[in-house]
Amino acid sequence: MAGDVVTLTVAGPQSAALDVLKGQPYVREASIEESAVRLYVDRGEVAMPAILRSLDAAGVQLMTIGLHRPSLDDVFLRQTGRSLREVAA
C-alpha cells in the first residue's frame, strides 16, 4: 500500500467532508472510519494544502487533521473493512 493516510474530523457530520473530498484528483480512496474521514493519497505533503482549500471553499469546518504512513492496521482495515482493534475485541 503506497502513499500516505490523511485522517481528519470536521464539525458536523463527517459525511460532509467525505462528499467534498471524494473524487478529488489527489484522493485515491476515501471513507469514514471510527468517526473520522480517512483518505488515501499519493503524497500527503502535497495533498494536505489542497484538502484544506477544498474544505474551506465548501464551508466545512476542520477540527483535526493528521498525516501518517500506512500502518499494519491501515492495511488490514483496507483489505477487510475492519480494524485490528475490532477483531481483537
N, C-alpha and C positions, 0 to 999 in steps of 0.2 A: 504494500500500500504506500504509494509515493505521495509526496506533498505534505501539507500541514492541516491541522484541525483548528478551526476557529469556533469557540463556544461563546455564546452571548445570551443575555437576557434583556428584555425590554419591559417598560412599564405597560401594563395591559396585557392582552393576550399575545402569547408568543407566536401565534399563527400570523399576526400582522407582520412581524419581521420575516417570517418564512415566505409569505406572499410577495414581499418586496424583493427578497434576495434570491429566491428560487428562479432559475433560468438566467441569472446574470452570467456573462461570459467567464467571469473569474471563479464561479462556483461550479465544481464538478458534481457535488451531491449535497443535498440539504435535508434535514429532518429535525423533528422536535424530540429530544431525549431528556428525560428527567427534568422537566420544566425549563429547559433551555434549548436554544436553537443551536444545532451542531452543523457546521459547514465543512466540507472537504474541499480544499483549494490547492492549486499547484504551488503557489508561492505566497505564503501568508503575509510577508512583509510588503508585498505589492497589493494584495487583496484588502488588507486592513483599511487603508485610506478610502478605497472605493466602497467598502462596506459602510463606513461612517458617513460618507457622502450620500449614499443611496438611502440609508435610514433617515438622515436629516431631511433630505428632499421630500421624503414621503411623510414627514411629520411623526415618525416613530421615535419615541424617547428611549435611548440606550441606557441601560442600568449598569451592566457589566460586560466585559469582553476579555477573552483570553486566547492566546495563541500557543500551540504546542505541536510537537512532532507526534505522530500516531503512536499510541501505546499498545500493549497486548490487548487491553480491554477495548480500545478503539477498533482493532482488527476483529476481535470476537463479536463486538456489537454490530459491526458492518456485515459480517458473514451470517450471523444468527438472528439479529434483531433484538437480542437481549444482552445485558451487561454481565460480566463475570460475577458481580455482586449479587445480581438476581439469581443466578444459578447456584451460588453458594448458600443462599438463604433458604 
